[in-house]
C-alpha cells in the first residue's frame, strides 16, 4: 500500500466532499438519505482553514480525517473520518487514526470524542472508543448516532 498522509489544502474541498459522500453511501444508504445529509458532509475551504484536516492519498485522495481542537479544552473531536470505498479495509483508516493520535499527543489532549455513523461504530470500538450515549443526527430527523469517547494516555 503506497499511501501518504498530508495536511489538506483549500483546493481539496470538492474532492473531499465527493469522497465523504461515496464513503457514506458505501454503508448502503439510498439516494434520499444521501441528499438529506449532503450539507453535513460538505467540506468547504472555510472548514479546511478552521480545523485540522489530513488527507491520505495514493496519487488521489483515498481518505481524510478532521480533528477539531478547542484550545481552551483538553478534549478534541474527530469531526470526520472517511475512506474511499475502494480503499476500505486496506489500512487507510488506521493510518488516519495514527495521525489523529499524534496530533492529540502534540496538543496534550486527554480524550477524543465523536458522533459515529452506526455502521462505523464497530470500527471505532476496535480503535479503543467506547459508546457513552446517543445524540440526534444533525441531518436526519428522528435518527440518533452513537456518541463515542476514548481517553488518551498521558
C-alpha positions as CSV (number, residue, x, y, z in Angstrom):
1,X,0.0,0.0,0.0
2,X,1.6,3.2,-1.2
3,X,-0.4,5.8,0.8
4,X,1.0,9.1,2.3
5,X,-0.7,11.4,4.7
6,X,-0.5,15.2,4.2
7,X,-2.3,18.3,5.5
8,X,-5.3,19.2,3.5
9,X,-5.2,22.2,1.1
10,X,-8.1,24.5,0.4
11,X,-8.3,23.2,-3.1
12,X,-9.1,19.7,-1.7
13,X,-12.6,20.7,-0.6
14,X,-14.5,19.4,-3.6
15,X,-12.6,16.1,-3.8
16,X,-13.0,15.5,0.0
17,X,-16.8,16.2,-0.3
18,X,-17.1,13.7,-3.1
19,X,-15.0,11.2,-1.1
20,X,-17.2,11.7,2.1
21,X,-20.4,11.1,0.1
22,X,-19.0,7.9,-1.6
23,X,-17.8,6.6,1.7
24,X,-21.1,7.2,3.5
25,X,-23.1,5.7,0.7
26,X,-21.0,2.6,0.7
27,X,-22.8,1.8,4.0
28,X,-25.9,1.0,2.0
29,X,-27.7,4.4,2.3
30,X,-30.1,5.3,-0.5
31,X,-30.2,8.5,-2.6
32,X,-32.9,10.1,-0.4
33,X,-30.7,9.6,2.7
34,X,-27.7,11.0,0.9
35,X,-29.5,14.1,-0.2
36,X,-30.6,14.7,3.4
37,X,-27.1,14.5,4.8
38,X,-25.2,16.3,1.9
39,X,-24.9,19.6,3.7
40,X,-23.5,17.9,6.8
41,X,-20.9,16.0,4.7
42,X,-19.8,19.0,2.6
43,X,-16.2,20.1,3.1
44,X,-15.5,23.7,2.3
45,X,-12.4,25.9,2.1
46,X,-13.5,27.6,5.3
47,X,-13.7,24.3,7.1
48,X,-10.3,23.3,5.8
49,X,-8.9,26.6,7.1
50,X,-10.7,26.4,10.6
51,X,-9.9,22.8,11.5
52,X,-7.1,20.2,11.2
53,X,-7.8,18.1,8.1
54,X,-5.4,15.5,6.9
55,X,-5.6,13.6,3.6
56,X,-4.5,10.1,2.8
57,X,-3.5,9.8,-0.8
58,X,-2.1,7.5,-3.3
59,X,-2.0,9.7,-6.4
60,X,-5.6,10.8,-5.5
61,X,-7.2,11.3,-2.1
62,X,-8.3,7.9,-0.7
63,X,-9.3,9.1,2.8
64,X,-9.3,12.0,5.2
65,X,-9.8,12.9,8.8
66,X,-10.7,16.1,10.6
67,X,-9.7,16.9,14.2
68,X,-11.4,19.8,15.9
69,X,-9.5,21.2,18.8
70,X,-10.8,23.8,21.2
71,X,-7.7,25.4,22.6
72,X,-9.5,26.0,25.9
73,X,-10.2,22.3,26.5
74,X,-8.2,19.1,26.6
75,X,-10.7,17.1,24.7
76,X,-10.7,17.0,20.9
77,X,-13.4,15.9,18.4
78,X,-12.9,13.6,15.5
79,X,-15.3,15.5,13.3
80,X,-14.8,13.4,10.2
81,X,-13.0,10.2,9.1
82,X,-13.8,8.9,5.7
83,X,-12.2,6.3,3.5
84,X,-13.0,5.9,-0.2
85,X,-14.9,2.6,-0.7
86,X,-12.1,1.2,-2.9
87,X,-9.6,1.7,-0.1
88,X,-11.6,0.4,2.8
89,X,-10.2,-2.5,4.8
90,X,-6.7,-1.7,3.5
91,X,-5.3,0.2,6.5
92,X,-6.1,3.7,5.4
93,X,-8.4,4.3,8.3
94,X,-5.7,3.1,10.7
95,X,-3.2,5.5,9.1
96,X,-5.6,8.4,9.5
97,X,-6.2,7.3,13.2
98,X,-2.4,7.2,13.8
99,X,-2.3,10.8,12.5
100,X,-5.1,11.9,14.9
101,X,-3.4,10.2,17.9
102,X,-0.1,12.0,17.0
103,X,-1.8,15.4,16.8
104,X,-3.7,14.8,20.0
105,X,-0.4,14.0,21.8
106,X,1.2,17.1,20.4
107,X,-1.8,19.2,21.8
108,X,-1.7,17.3,25.1
109,X,-5.4,16.3,24.7
110,X,-6.7,13.9,27.4
111,X,-9.6,12.5,25.3
112,X,-11.3,12.4,22.0
113,X,-15.0,12.1,21.2
114,X,-17.0,11.6,18.0
115,X,-20.5,11.0,16.8
116,X,-20.3,7.8,14.7
117,X,-22.3,6.6,11.8
118,X,-23.9,3.4,13.3
119,X,-22.2,1.4,10.5
120,X,-18.8,2.7,11.7
121,X,-19.3,2.0,15.5
122,X,-17.5,-1.3,15.4
123,X,-14.5,0.3,13.6
124,X,-14.2,2.9,16.3
125,X,-14.6,0.2,19.1
126,X,-11.6,-1.6,17.5
127,X,-9.6,1.7,17.9
128,X,-10.5,1.8,21.6
129,X,-13.5,4.1,21.6
130,X,-16.5,3.4,23.9
131,X,-20.1,4.3,23.2
132,X,-21.1,6.7,26.0
133,X,-24.6,7.8,24.8
134,X,-26.6,8.7,21.7
135,X,-27.1,12.0,20.0
136,X,-29.6,13.3,17.5
137,X,-28.5,13.3,13.8
138,X,-27.9,16.8,12.5
139,X,-29.5,15.9,9.2
140,X,-32.0,13.1,9.6
141,X,-34.9,13.9,12.0
142,X,-35.6,11.1,14.5
143,X,-32.3,9.3,13.8
144,X,-29.7,9.0,16.6
145,X,-26.0,8.3,16.4
146,X,-23.6,6.7,18.8
147,X,-21.6,9.3,20.8
148,X,-18.2,7.8,21.5
149,X,-15.2,8.7,23.5
150,X,-11.6,7.5,24.1
151,X,-9.4,8.6,26.9
152,X,-5.8,9.1,25.8
153,X,-2.7,8.1,27.8
154,X,-0.8,11.0,29.4
